[in-house]
Amino acid sequence: MEKTVWDPLRKKEVALTPEEEVRQWFIGVLEREMGVPEHMMRSEVAFTFGSSKKKYRADILIFGKDTSTVAVVECKKPDVELSSAVLEQALRYNMVMGAPWIMITNGKQTFIAHKGQFVDRIPSYDDLCSD
């Protein structure tokens, strides 16, 4: 039988893949360490680019107090290197979302950028909303 985990953002049981494990861990980091309210996050958000019919999915979106998208989070399974290709994927997604913050993580490493500049601290939810 397939292992599952409760996704509090999607409000349902989902398959516990290595990437899902990282996503659920990072949702906890966002809540506990950054103070992001659960109701201001969404996971596995579907979207398209321009006129493309191809569907993409953002792993986690964080919304500000005014409901604008303030951060795009891209999660990878632990054995995936956080390469420039992963960052480029997050940047492409953010071309649609327009968030000032981008985060990429594989559960072992996490990189956070604000307006294209990497930061060396974990921002608070208030920091995310201050743009």
Secondary structure, 3 states (H helix, E strand, C coil): CCCEEEECCCCEEEECCHHHHHHHHHHHHHHHCCCCCHHHEEEEEEECCCCCCCCEEEEEEEECCCCCEEEEEEECCCCCCCCHHHHHHHHHHHHHHCCCEEEEECCCCEEEEECCEEECCCCCHHHHHCC
